[in-house]
């Protein structure tokens, strides 16, 4: 069996290396970011991205003092959700989605209730 020439071997190595780098980079990408938006609530902020005009991804959260933020659904998905909680105040759940490539938010306040004897 004939061995490939040294230049052909170098070319194959370059193609395989390039495919590995490009393939790995492709795995980290979510798609084309059509728009970004930030919602400011009394519990904190949520930054989102519209991906390919139909999916949303939570890019970041920043709770205000006393609150913690938990991303329930990060996306990319049809809808993403984050919840802000505070043991001494009302909690907030924020649902985000994209309408025609524009980030849209819906905020739900949940009153904390305490049972007493």
N, C-alpha and C positions, 0 to 999 in steps of 0.2 A: 504494500500500500504506500502511495506517495504522501509525503508530508507537505503541508501547505508552505508556501514561501514565507520568509520572515515578514515581509511587508503585508501579506494577507493576514498573518496571525496578529500583527499589530492593529490592523483595521478591525478585525473581529473583536479584539479586546476593547478598543475604543467604542465600538457600537454597543457591546454588552455593558460597559461602564456607563455610557450615556443613557441607555435604557433604564439601568438601575437608578441613576440619579433622577431622571425625569419621572420614573414611576413612583419613586418615594415622594417626590415633591407633589405629584398629583394626588396622593393619598391624603395629604394635609389640607388640600384646598376643598372648600365647600361648594364653590360655584361662583358665578358672577354676582358681586354685591351691587344691587340696583340702587339701594338707598340705605341711609343710617338715620337713626332717630334716638332721642333721649326723652324719657318721661320723668318728670320731677313730681314726687308725691311727698306727703308729710312724713313718710317713713324712710324715704331715700330715693335714689335715682336708678333707672334701668336703661342701659344702652343696648340697642338692638340693630341688627342688619337684616335687610330684605335680600334674600338669596334667590337669584333667577326669577325675581318678581313675584314668586308665589310662596316661598318658604321663608321662615323667620328663624333667626338665631340670636340668643342672648349673648351679647359680646361682653357685658360687664354689669356689675351691680355695685352700689355704694350706699349702704344704710346710714341713716343719721344716728347720732349718739343714742344709745339705749336699745336700738333695733339690731337684729341680725337678719341677714338675707340668705335664703336657701333657694337655689335654682331647682325647680321641680322637673321641668322639661327644658333643656338647653336648646334643642334643635340642631341642625335645621329640620324644621317640621312645619306643618300647616299652622300650628299654634305652639307657642312656648309660654312657660309660666314660671314666675318667681314669687316667693312668699316672704314678706317682712314680718317678723315676730318681735314682740316686746312683752315681757311678763307683767309690766305695769301699765300697759296701754292697749288700745285696739290693734289687732293685726290687720295686715293688708295682703291681698293676693292680687297680682297683676298678670293679666293674660295679654299677650301680644301676638299680632298676626299681620300679614301684609295684604293690602287691598290695592291691586294694580301697581305693585312695587313700592307702595307708601306704607311705612310702619304705622300701625293703628294699635291703640292701647285700650284696655278696659280694666278698671280698677274696682276691686270689691273690698269693702271694709267689713271686717268681722269683729263684732263687739265681744270683748272678754266678759264672761259671766262667771260669777262666783256663787256657789251654793253655800248658804249659811244655815246653821242649825236653828 
